[in-house]
């Protein structure tokens, strides 16, 4: 009971402090400029997609004639709760493309390596996440050619970036 009262008291004091300073800022021109700049920076930062670099590299490799592999291609219309396993599947298959490129000495090897590195870095934080029982394993998806794989991969990333 005592801790709850202290918390309410502290919250009220913070409210009064912020309330008085916030309205003082809005009374002058410089305060308004700072307010709108802060709002713009927050909006811009939120609008950046963590997959943007991967998308650029996918655009680079999609027309490659050097790569001729069949890859497990996840469905682009999977449930929202299966998005992470779908992304993980695409990046696992990117490793297959990378191996193929290293063997054949593809012209796009560096771009494929970038996709794989960026994907692993972005997915690294979610290694221990739980997966729904209804989500498929990567090997359960249909094998498709390289072009169809890249088209599906791009769709999934674009949907993630919306």
C-alpha positions as CSV (number, residue, x, y, z in Angstrom):
1,X,0.0,0.0,0.0
2,X,2.8,2.4,1.0
3,X,4.8,1.7,-2.2
4,X,1.7,2.3,-4.4
5,X,1.1,5.7,-2.7
6,X,4.8,6.7,-3.3
7,X,4.5,5.7,-7.0
8,X,1.3,7.8,-7.5
9,X,2.9,10.7,-5.7
10,X,6.0,10.5,-7.9
11,X,3.9,10.1,-11.1
12,X,1.9,13.2,-10.2
13,X,5.1,15.2,-9.5
14,X,6.5,14.2,-12.9
15,X,3.2,15.1,-14.5
16,X,3.3,18.6,-13.0
17,X,7.0,19.1,-14.0
18,X,6.5,17.9,-17.6
19,X,3.2,19.8,-18.0
20,X,4.7,23.1,-17.0
21,X,7.8,22.8,-19.1
22,X,6.0,21.4,-22.1
23,X,3.5,24.3,-22.3
24,X,6.3,26.8,-21.7
25,X,8.2,25.4,-24.8
26,X,5.1,25.7,-26.9
27,X,4.7,29.4,-26.1
28,X,7.8,30.4,-28.0
29,X,8.9,29.9,-31.6
30,X,12.1,28.0,-30.8
31,X,10.1,25.6,-28.6
32,X,7.7,24.8,-31.4
33,X,10.6,24.2,-33.8
34,X,12.3,21.8,-31.4
35,X,9.0,20.0,-30.8
36,X,8.3,19.5,-34.6
37,X,11.9,18.4,-35.3
38,X,11.7,15.8,-32.5
39,X,8.5,14.5,-33.9
40,X,10.0,14.3,-37.4
41,X,13.1,12.4,-36.2
42,X,11.0,9.9,-34.3
43,X,8.8,9.3,-37.4
44,X,11.8,9.0,-39.7
45,X,13.5,6.5,-37.4
46,X,10.4,4.4,-37.1
47,X,9.9,4.4,-40.9
48,X,13.3,2.7,-41.6
49,X,13.0,-1.0,-42.4
50,X,15.7,-3.2,-41.0
51,X,15.5,-5.3,-44.1
52,X,16.2,-2.4,-46.5
53,X,19.8,-3.5,-47.2
54,X,18.7,-7.1,-47.9
55,X,16.1,-5.8,-50.3
56,X,18.7,-3.8,-52.2
57,X,21.0,-6.9,-52.5
58,X,18.0,-9.1,-53.6
59,X,17.4,-6.6,-56.4
60,X,21.1,-7.0,-57.4
61,X,21.0,-10.8,-57.7
62,X,17.5,-11.4,-59.1
63,X,18.7,-11.2,-62.7
64,X,21.8,-13.4,-62.2
65,X,22.2,-16.0,-64.8
66,X,25.0,-17.7,-62.8
67,X,22.7,-19.1,-60.2
68,X,20.7,-22.2,-61.1
69,X,19.3,-23.9,-58.0
70,X,16.0,-25.2,-56.7
71,X,15.2,-23.9,-53.3
72,X,12.6,-24.5,-50.6
73,X,10.3,-21.4,-51.0
74,X,8.0,-20.4,-48.2
75,X,4.5,-19.2,-49.0
76,X,4.2,-15.5,-49.0
77,X,0.7,-15.7,-47.5
78,X,1.6,-17.5,-44.2
79,X,0.0,-16.4,-41.0
80,X,1.5,-13.4,-39.2
81,X,2.7,-15.7,-36.3
82,X,4.8,-17.7,-38.9
83,X,6.6,-14.7,-40.3
84,X,9.8,-15.3,-38.4
85,X,10.1,-19.0,-39.4
86,X,9.4,-17.9,-43.0
87,X,12.1,-15.3,-42.9
88,X,14.5,-17.8,-41.3
89,X,13.7,-20.3,-44.1
90,X,14.5,-17.7,-46.8
91,X,17.8,-16.9,-45.1
92,X,18.7,-20.6,-44.7
93,X,18.1,-21.1,-48.4
94,X,20.3,-18.1,-49.1
95,X,23.1,-20.1,-47.6
96,X,22.5,-22.7,-50.3
97,X,22.7,-20.0,-52.9
98,X,26.0,-18.8,-51.3
99,X,27.5,-22.3,-51.5
100,X,26.5,-22.6,-55.2
101,X,28.1,-19.2,-55.9
102,X,31.3,-20.2,-54.2
103,X,31.5,-23.4,-56.2
104,X,30.6,-21.7,-59.5
105,X,32.4,-18.4,-58.8
106,X,29.3,-16.3,-59.5
107,X,29.5,-12.7,-60.3
108,X,27.0,-11.9,-57.5
109,X,28.7,-13.8,-54.7
110,X,29.3,-10.7,-52.6
111,X,25.7,-9.6,-52.8
112,X,24.5,-13.1,-51.7
113,X,27.0,-13.0,-48.8
114,X,25.6,-9.6,-47.8
115,X,22.1,-11.0,-47.8
116,X,23.1,-13.9,-45.6
117,X,25.1,-11.7,-43.2
118,X,22.4,-9.1,-42.8
119,X,19.7,-11.7,-42.4
120,X,21.6,-13.5,-39.7
121,X,22.3,-10.3,-37.9
122,X,18.6,-9.3,-37.9
123,X,17.4,-12.7,-36.9
124,X,20.0,-13.3,-34.3
125,X,18.0,-11.5,-31.6
126,X,15.2,-14.0,-32.0
127,X,17.0,-17.3,-31.9
128,X,15.2,-18.5,-28.8
129,X,11.8,-17.5,-29.9
130,X,9.0,-20.1,-29.9
131,X,7.3,-21.2,-33.0
132,X,3.7,-22.0,-33.5
133,X,2.9,-25.7,-34.1
134,X,1.1,-24.7,-37.3
135,X,4.2,-23.1,-38.9
136,X,5.9,-25.3,-41.4
137,X,9.5,-26.4,-41.4
138,X,11.6,-25.0,-44.3
139,X,11.8,-28.5,-45.9
140,X,8.0,-28.8,-46.0
141,X,7.7,-26.0,-48.6
142,X,7.8,-26.7,-52.3
143,X,11.1,-26.4,-54.1
144,X,11.1,-23.6,-56.7
145,X,13.6,-22.2,-59.2
146,X,15.9,-19.3,-58.3
147,X,13.7,-16.6,-60.0
148,X,10.5,-17.7,-58.1
149,X,12.4,-17.9,-54.9
150,X,13.7,-14.4,-55.2
151,X,10.3,-13.0,-56.1
152,X,8.7,-14.6,-53.0
153,X,11.6,-13.4,-50.8
154,X,11.2,-9.9,-52.0
155,X,7.4,-10.0,-51.4
156,X,7.9,-11.3,-47.8
157,X,10.4,-8.5,-47.1
158,X,8.3,-5.8,-48.6
159,X,5.4,-7.0,-46.4
160,X,7.6,-6.8,-43.3
161,X,8.7,-3.3,-44.2
162,X,5.1,-1.9,-44.4
